[in-house]
Amino acid sequence: MTDSGSAPSAARAAVGRRIGIGLMYGLWRPRVLGAWRVPSAGPVILAVNHSHGIDGPMLMGTAPRPVHFLIKKEAFVGPLDPFLRGIGQLKVDRDTADRKAITDALGVLADGGVLGIFPEGTRGEGDFASLRAGLAYFAVRSGAPVVPVAVLGGKDRPSRLSSAVPALRSRVDVVFGDAFQAGDDSGRRTRKALDEATVRIQERLTAHLAEARRLTGR
């Protein structure tokens, strides 16, 4: 872990959750399905599709537990830098093997916390079609279960100010899936094991997204 002055803490993430609840329910109309599927204690990874700009804050405000998200370093600019750090979020350089981000993320899981990851790496179609290996690494290394999450409806009524966010007071569905283990129980961390875990994860996430669309009609 990093030093105690900068390490992400559950208390900071809890502050972020309270802010997220106020903002997300104040500005939009979240409908949350399956939140009971998130384990109530112990380490867990939330794997979230990423198609619009409020996916992270929406999860922070609707997940049943405080979440530490891995967020691209480009977001940590100006006053957002101390704010994001202050609510327990983790800065990651997506262009390198960011050792500090890896250490912090594994530390969150070792402490029994919730790690939020956009496995697609960046905002796109939000269909889990292209996954990076980071999620598999954290899941296999920590042994933490993965809970797939689908955030749907953000593109139905885009804001007039920015197409990256939904119009104010529009409904956004957040659907949590069943927790699963990404590894094969062998404990292997080889490239082959991680590749197999990535395939396993992609199959589960894609299936959950299809089911979430069926349930919500999105």
N, C-alpha and C positions, 0 to 999 in steps of 0.2 A: 504493500500500500504506500501511498504518498504520505507526506508528513501531515500531522493532524490539523495544521492550519489550512490546508487546501484540499484534503481528502473529501470526497463526497460523503455526506452523512444522511441518515434516514430523517433526521429532524429537518434538514434543509429541503429534502424532497417532499416532506409533509407540508411545508410552507408552500412549495410549488403546487401541490395538489389542491390546497385551499384556494390559491389564486386561480388555478385552472377551473375549478368548480364555478367560482364566481363569474369568470369571463365567459366560459363556454355556455353555461346555462343562461347567462345574461344576454349574450349576443345571438345565440342560435337555439335550436330546439333539439338537443340530443335525445335519441331513443336508444337505450342500452339493452342488449340482449345477451344473456349467458354470462353475466359477470360472475356468477357463482362458480363458474368453471375455473377461475383463477384460484390456485391454492391459497388458503388463508394465511399460511406461514411458510417460511423457508424460501430458498432461492428459486426464482422463476424468470424466464425470458419471455417478454412479449414481442412477437414478430408481427409487425404492422405493415400493411400495404401503404403505399405513399403516392397519392395522386394530387393532393392539394396542400396548401400552405398551413392548414390548421390541424393536420393529422397529429402532430406531436402534442400540442396544447390540448387537443380534444381528448387524447388518451390520458393525459395528466389529470384532466377534470372528470373523466368518467370511469377510469379504472378503480377497482375497490381498494387498491393499495397504492402508496406513493411510488412513483416511477422515476428512475434515473435513465434518461435517454442519452445515447451516443449521438451527438449533434456535430455537424461539419464545422470546422474551425472558422469558416467564412461568416458564420452567424455571430461569432463572438467579437463584435466590433462596437466601439463607442460604449455607451451606457449599457448595452446589452451584455457586454462581457461580465461585469460584476453581478448583474442581475441573474444571468443564467447560472453562474457559479454559485450564487447565493441560494438558488433553489435546487442545488444538487445535481445539475446537469453536467455531462461529460463532453469535453471538447476533443474532437478527433480529426487528425489530418488524414484524409482519405487517399492521399497520393503516396503515403509511405507506410511502413510498418510502425505505427505510432505506439511506442513502448509504454509511454505514460498512460495513454488511453486504454491500452490493453490491461495494464496493471490496475488502473482504477476500476475498469469494468469487472475484472475478475474479483477485485476487492468487494464490490457491491454484492456479488453473488456469494462470496465467502462469508459475508456478514449476514446472509439470509435475506438480501434485498431483491428488488425487482429491477431488472435491466430491460430497457426498451430499445429495440433495434428496428431500423428500416432495412430489411435484408436486400432490397433492390439497390441500396446505396444512395439513391437520389430520387427526386420526385419525377414520376413518369406516368405510365398508364395505370399503375397501381394494380397490376394483374399477376404479380409474382413471376413474370416470365423470365426474368434474368436475376439470379441470386448471386451475391458475392459470398465468398467462403467464410467471412467473419462470423456469421451466425453459427455455422457448424462448429467452428473452432471454440467459441465460448460455450456452446452446449455440450460438446464432447469433453472439453477440458474441465468444466465445472460439474458436469453431471446434472445440471439444473434442467427441469422439464421446460419445454417450449409450449407456449399458448399462442395459437394463431389468432390474429385480430384483423377484422375487415372493417374499414371505415368507408362508408358508402353514402352517396348523395351529394357530395361536395361540388360535383360538376353539373348537377341538375339545374341549379339556378345560380350562376356565377354572379358575384358582386359587380356592380357597374364601375366600381373603383379599381378592381383587380380581378382578373379571371382566375387567379391562384387561390381565391377564397370564396366560399359560398355567400350568397346574399344574406343579409342580416335576417334573423328569425326564421330562416329556412330549416327544414328538418335534416339532421345528419344521423345516420344509423351507425352504431358501433356494435359489432357482433363478435363476441369472444367464442373461441372454439375449445375443443377438448385438449387438455394437456397431453403431451407425448414426449417420449425420450428420443432424441436424435441419434444417439449412438447405438451400437449393436451389442452392448453389454460386455464387450471384450476389453474395454479400457484402452484400446489402441488409439494412438494419435498420429498415425502415419498419414501421408498424403492420400493414400488410397482410402483409408478409413474416413478422412474428412470429405473426400469426394463422394463416397457412398452416403455419408450423413447429409451432404448437401442435396443429393438426389432425393433422399428420404424426406427431408424437410420440404423441398419444393413440391413433392407429391401431396403432402399433407396440407400445405398452405393453399395450393391450387384447389384442392377438394373443398377446403373450408370456404374459400372465396365463392365457389360455385354454390355451395349450400347457403351461404349468407345472402347471396343474390336471390336465391329461390325464396328464402324466408321473408325478405324485405320487399321483393318485387322491384329491386333496383337493377 
